[in-house]
Amino acid sequence: MSKQLKFTYKDKEYTLEYTRRTVERMEREGFVASDVKDKPMTTLPALFKGAFLAHHPFVKNELVDEIYGKMTNKQELIGKLAEMYNEPISALVDEPEENEGNLNWTASW
């Protein structure tokens, strides 16, 4: 199971998570994780908003900003979001666990 961050805001439960599909969507919309150091004012809010896509895709930006403004321990939060964001990327390049049915390949050069 993917890593998730859960909280309740105004009596509504939220589950933040990144999936392969949501990371792809974020990238298509221009999100570049390596921009965090150079463009934190745009990248960090986009990282937070992207975590809503898997379970709450229709939450308005204003509400996401409001929720972010109320979050405590923001540095730890950003660290957890970054860890969560990297999970689907790592899964994409991980080796399969079972040998049965896996494909081997060779290069001709």
C-alpha positions as CSV (number, residue, x, y, z in Angstrom):
1,M,0.0,0.0,0.0
2,S,1.2,3.5,-0.8
3,K,2.1,5.9,2.0
4,Q,-0.7,8.2,2.9
5,L,-1.1,11.3,5.1
6,K,-4.5,11.6,6.8
7,F,-6.2,14.5,8.6
8,T,-9.6,16.0,9.3
9,Y,-10.4,19.6,8.4
10,K,-13.8,21.1,9.1
11,D,-15.3,17.7,9.9
12,K,-14.1,16.2,6.6
13,E,-11.5,13.5,6.4
14,Y,-8.8,13.9,3.9
15,T,-6.3,11.3,2.6
16,L,-3.3,12.6,0.7
17,E,-1.4,10.2,-1.5
18,Y,0.5,10.1,-4.7
19,T,0.0,7.4,-7.3
20,R,1.7,6.8,-10.6
21,R,-1.2,8.4,-12.3
22,T,-1.2,11.5,-10.1
23,V,2.6,12.0,-10.5
24,E,2.2,11.7,-14.3
25,R,-0.6,14.3,-14.2
26,M,1.6,16.6,-12.1
27,E,4.5,16.3,-14.5
28,R,2.2,16.9,-17.5
29,E,1.0,20.1,-15.8
30,G,4.6,21.3,-15.3
31,F,5.6,20.1,-11.9
32,V,9.3,19.5,-11.6
33,A,10.4,18.1,-8.2
34,S,14.0,19.4,-8.6
35,D,12.6,23.0,-8.7
36,V,11.9,22.9,-4.9
37,K,15.2,24.6,-4.1
38,D,15.0,27.3,-6.8
39,K,11.3,27.9,-6.9
40,P,9.9,27.0,-3.5
41,M,7.0,29.5,-3.7
42,T,5.4,27.6,-6.7
43,T,6.8,24.1,-6.2
44,L,5.9,23.5,-2.5
45,P,2.2,24.5,-3.0
46,A,2.0,22.3,-6.1
47,L,3.5,19.4,-4.2
48,F,0.8,19.8,-1.5
49,K,-2.0,20.2,-4.1
50,G,-0.8,17.2,-6.0
51,A,-1.3,15.0,-3.0
52,F,-5.0,15.7,-3.1
53,L,-5.4,14.3,-6.7
54,A,-5.7,10.6,-5.8
55,H,-8.6,10.9,-3.4
56,H,-9.9,14.5,-3.6
57,P,-9.3,15.7,-7.2
58,F,-12.1,18.3,-7.2
59,V,-11.0,20.3,-4.1
60,K,-10.6,23.9,-5.1
61,N,-7.2,25.6,-4.9
62,E,-8.5,28.1,-2.4
63,L,-9.4,25.3,0.0
64,V,-6.0,23.6,-0.5
65,D,-4.3,26.9,0.3
66,E,-6.5,27.3,3.4
67,I,-5.7,23.8,4.6
68,Y,-2.0,24.3,4.0
69,G,-2.1,27.5,6.0
70,K,-3.5,25.6,9.0
71,M,-1.0,22.8,8.8
72,T,1.6,22.6,11.6
73,N,5.2,21.3,11.4
74,K,5.4,22.4,7.7
75,Q,9.1,21.3,7.3
76,E,8.3,17.8,8.4
77,L,5.1,17.8,6.3
78,I,7.1,18.8,3.2
79,G,9.6,16.0,3.9
80,K,6.8,13.5,4.2
81,L,5.2,14.7,1.0
82,A,8.5,14.4,-0.9
83,E,9.0,10.9,0.4
84,M,5.4,10.0,-0.6
85,Y,5.9,11.6,-4.1
86,N,9.1,9.5,-4.7
87,E,7.4,6.2,-3.8
88,P,5.6,5.7,-7.2
89,I,8.7,6.8,-9.0
90,S,10.8,4.2,-7.2
91,A,8.2,1.5,-7.9
92,L,8.5,2.3,-11.6
93,V,12.1,1.3,-11.7
94,D,12.2,-1.4,-9.0
95,E,12.9,-4.9,-10.1
96,P,9.9,-7.4,-10.1
97,E,9.7,-9.5,-7.0
98,E,8.8,-12.8,-8.6
99,N,10.9,-14.6,-11.2
100,E,8.1,-16.5,-12.8
101,G,7.0,-14.8,-16.1
102,N,9.5,-12.0,-16.0
103,L,11.1,-10.9,-19.2
104,N,14.9,-11.0,-19.7
105,W,16.4,-8.9,-22.5
106,T,19.7,-8.4,-24.2
107,A,21.3,-5.6,-26.2
108,S,23.0,-6.2,-29.5
109,W,25.8,-3.7,-29.2
